[in-house]
């Protein structure tokens, strides 16, 4: 069922690493990485393909097998990442794609749907929020302070040591309420796909730190009522990084959006929830 495509070259020359599941003739579900494509579980990708979709997950710039230049000083903006999603959607199929973003990839997906509505037929936002990294709006819940304190207290691993990086990911997952074993496995896979062991490159892949350096202006939250496509908002009940109130706000502010709260989930979509999320996505 799975076929790997090494890259897609956008019109501006940016290379995007991607992986495909299912029949290329089926309608496209485009999964924006958060930041790597492995943020989307294999089980969910396979279930969507079994449901008759051509599933394509991809790495954002400066992660995975996509173009990596300088994660410490990215020469692009959030809107450039949104344009990448639209270019990839157009390059895959003449029909609009169902766009889905997870975590920071959900921010890319929101801006892409607003800036390039003709490229997309539906929108799924998982574990994300309607504002950029940094200070949060007063009416939105911020990261859980105690959780963040524990995360920042974790020792910095040797980023050239695969085992140390994987153990750090497992420890962070335990703090966040996710499955440490699954996080350890995923971190190892991310490490193996990362084009180098330099700390900045590994941190950008494992932690998405490049996002804190991006120009995320102008604000897009106030534009959310303009979205006119079917939308699903998925959020873990126990998410301590982006608490569930952020997903509730997205569902309120996007016309007609459906909110699916995963009662047993935190920041990641567990394999046990893949069938429930798949059913909701296929219903859009």
Rosetta blueprint (number, residue, H / E / L):
1 X L
2 X E
3 X E
4 X E
5 X E
6 X E
7 X E
8 X E
9 X E
10 X L
11 X L
12 X L
13 X L
14 X L
15 X E
16 X E
17 X E
18 X E
19 X E
20 X E
21 X E
22 X L
23 X L
24 X L
25 X L
26 X L
27 X E
28 X E
29 X E
30 X E
31 X E
32 X E
33 X L
34 X L
35 X L
36 X L
37 X H
38 X H
39 X H
40 X L
41 X L
42 X H
43 X H
44 X H
45 X H
46 X H
47 X H
48 X H
49 X H
50 X H
51 X L
52 X L
53 X E
54 X E
55 X E
56 X E
57 X E
58 X E
59 X L
60 X L
61 X L
62 X L
63 X L
64 X L
65 X L
66 X L
67 X L
68 X L
69 X L
70 X L
71 X L
72 X L
73 X L
74 X L
75 X L
76 X L
77 X E
78 X H
79 X H
80 X H
81 X H
82 X H
83 X H
84 X H
85 X H
86 X H
87 X H
88 X H
89 X H
90 X H
91 X H
92 X H
93 X L
94 X L
95 X L
96 X L
97 X E
98 X E
99 X E
100 X E
101 X E
102 X E
103 X L
104 X H
105 X H
106 X H
107 X H
108 X H
109 X H
110 X H
111 X H
112 X H
113 X H
114 X H
115 X H
116 X L
117 X H
118 X H
119 X H
120 X E
121 X E
122 X E
123 X E
124 X E
125 X E
126 X E
127 X L
128 X L
129 X L
130 X L
131 X L
132 X L
133 X L
134 X L
135 X L
136 X L
137 X L
138 X L
139 X L
140 X L
141 X L
142 X L
143 X L
144 X L
145 X H
146 X H
147 X H
148 X H
149 X H
150 X H
151 X H
152 X H
153 X H
154 X L
155 X L
156 X L
157 X L
158 X L
159 X L
160 X L
161 X L
162 X H
163 X H
164 X H
165 X H
166 X H
167 X H
168 X H
169 X H
170 X H
171 X H
172 X H
173 X H
174 X H
175 X H
176 X H
177 X L
178 X L
179 X L
180 X H
181 X H
182 X H
183 X H
184 X H
185 X H
186 X H
187 X H
188 X H
189 X H
190 X H
191 X H
192 X H
193 X H
194 X L
195 X L
196 X L
197 X L
198 X L
199 X H
200 X H
201 X H
202 X H
203 X H
204 X H
205 X H
206 X H
207 X H
208 X L
209 X H
210 X H
211 X H
212 X H
213 X H
214 X L
215 X E
216 X L
217 X L
218 X L
219 X L
220 X L
221 X H
222 X H
223 X H
224 X H
225 X H
226 X H
227 X L
228 X L
229 X L
230 X E
231 X E
232 X E
233 X E
234 X E
235 X E
236 X E
237 X L
238 X L
239 X L
240 X L
241 X L
242 X L
243 X L
244 X L
245 X H
246 X H
247 X H
248 X H
249 X H
250 X H
251 X H
252 X H
253 X H
254 X L
255 X L
256 X L
257 X L
258 X E
259 X E
260 X E
261 X E
262 X E
263 X L
264 X L
265 X L
266 X L
267 X L
268 X L
269 X L
270 X L
271 X H
272 X H
273 X H
274 X H
275 X H
276 X H
277 X H
278 X H
279 X H
280 X H
281 X H
282 X H
283 X L
284 X L
